[in-house]
Amino acid sequence: METGDLTKRATLLEPITVRDEDGGKIGDYTDRSTVWANLLPLRGTEAVMQARIQSRNPAIITVRASSLTRQITSEWRVRIDGRVFDVKERPRETQDRAFLEFLAEAQG
C-alpha cells in the first residue's frame, strides 16, 4: 500500500452518548475527522456472497496510521461516498506499520 492508493475521503464517526429531552441516554455518532482511505469491496467467498444476499456489503478499509486512527474500535463508523460502514474489528497494522486496515460492512 502506498499513500497514492488512498483515493477516497472517509469521515470517521465516533460513538457518543447524548441525553434526550426526558433525560434518557441516546447513542449517536459525531464526525471526528476526515481522512484519505482506500476502499476494497470483498468478493468471491461463500461468506461474502451470503452477506451480499442479506444486503450487507463487506469491505476492507485502509487508512494512514495516526494517533486518531489508532483510536478506532468496532463501535465506530466510517462514511465514504455517502455510504455508512460499520467497523467490524479493531484496525490492524500493515507490515510496514504505515497504514491500518479493518473490516467494515455497509447496509444496503
C-alpha positions as CSV (number, residue, x, y, z in Angstrom):
1,M,0.0,0.0,0.0
2,E,1.2,3.5,-0.8
3,T,-0.2,6.9,0.0
4,G,-1.3,7.3,-3.6
5,D,-3.6,4.3,-3.2
6,L,-5.8,6.3,-0.7
7,T,-8.3,7.8,-3.1
8,K,-11.5,8.1,-1.1
9,R,-12.4,10.7,1.5
10,A,-13.6,8.9,4.7
11,T,-15.3,10.6,7.6
12,L,-14.6,8.9,10.9
13,L,-17.7,8.7,13.1
14,E,-17.1,8.2,16.8
15,P,-19.9,6.9,19.0
16,I,-21.2,9.4,21.7
17,T,-24.0,9.3,24.2
18,V,-26.3,12.3,24.4
19,R,-29.3,13.0,26.6
20,D,-32.8,13.4,25.1
21,E,-35.4,15.9,26.3
22,D,-36.6,13.4,29.0
23,G,-33.0,12.9,30.4
24,G,-32.6,9.4,28.8
25,K,-29.4,8.4,27.1
26,I,-29.3,8.1,23.3
27,G,-26.4,6.6,21.3
28,D,-25.3,8.8,18.4
29,Y,-22.3,9.4,16.2
30,T,-20.2,12.6,15.8
31,D,-17.8,13.4,13.0
32,R,-14.3,13.1,14.4
33,S,-12.2,13.8,11.3
34,T,-12.0,13.2,7.6
35,V,-9.0,11.2,6.3
36,W,-7.9,9.7,3.0
37,A,-8.8,6.0,2.7
38,N,-8.8,3.0,0.3
39,L,-12.0,1.0,0.0
40,L,-11.7,-2.6,-1.2
41,P,-15.1,-4.4,-1.5
42,L,-14.8,-8.1,-0.8
43,R,-15.9,-10.6,-3.4
44,G,-16.0,-14.2,-4.0
45,T,-16.0,-16.3,-0.9
46,E,-19.1,-18.1,0.3
47,A,-19.4,-15.9,3.4
48,V,-19.1,-12.8,1.4
49,M,-21.8,-14.0,-1.1
50,Q,-24.1,-14.8,1.8
51,A,-23.6,-11.3,3.3
52,R,-24.4,-9.7,-0.1
53,I,-27.6,-11.7,-0.3
54,Q,-28.5,-10.3,3.1
55,S,-27.9,-6.7,1.7
56,R,-24.6,-6.3,3.6
57,N,-21.6,-5.2,1.7
58,P,-18.3,-6.2,3.4
59,A,-15.1,-4.3,2.6
60,I,-11.6,-3.7,3.8
61,I,-10.9,0.0,4.6
62,T,-7.3,1.2,4.7
63,V,-6.3,4.5,6.3
64,R,-2.9,6.1,7.2
65,A,-1.8,5.1,10.8
66,S,-2.0,8.1,13.2
67,S,-2.9,8.7,16.8
68,L,-6.5,9.3,15.7
69,T,-6.9,6.3,13.5
70,R,-5.4,4.1,16.2
71,Q,-8.4,5.0,18.4
72,I,-10.9,3.4,16.0
73,T,-12.8,0.5,17.6
74,S,-15.6,-1.8,16.4
75,E,-18.1,0.7,17.7
76,W,-17.1,3.4,15.2
77,R,-18.5,4.0,11.8
78,V,-16.9,5.4,8.6
79,R,-18.8,7.3,5.9
80,I,-17.4,7.1,2.3
81,D,-19.2,8.4,-0.7
82,G,-22.4,8.9,1.3
83,R,-22.4,5.2,2.4
84,V,-22.0,4.4,6.1
85,F,-19.9,1.4,7.0
86,D,-20.0,-0.2,10.5
87,V,-16.5,-1.1,11.6
88,K,-16.4,-4.8,12.5
89,E,-13.0,-5.2,14.1
90,R,-10.1,-3.2,15.6
91,P,-7.7,-1.9,12.9
92,R,-4.6,-3.9,12.3
93,E,-1.3,-2.5,11.1
94,T,0.1,-3.3,7.7
95,Q,3.5,-4.9,7.6
96,D,5.3,-1.6,7.1
97,R,3.3,-0.1,10.1
98,A,2.3,3.0,8.0
99,F,-1.3,2.1,7.5
100,L,-4.2,0.5,9.3
101,E,-6.7,-2.0,7.8
102,F,-10.1,-3.0,9.1
103,L,-13.1,-5.0,8.1
104,A,-16.3,-2.9,7.7
105,E,-19.7,-3.5,6.4
106,A,-22.3,-1.3,4.7
107,Q,-26.0,-2.0,4.9
108,G,-28.0,-2.0,1.6
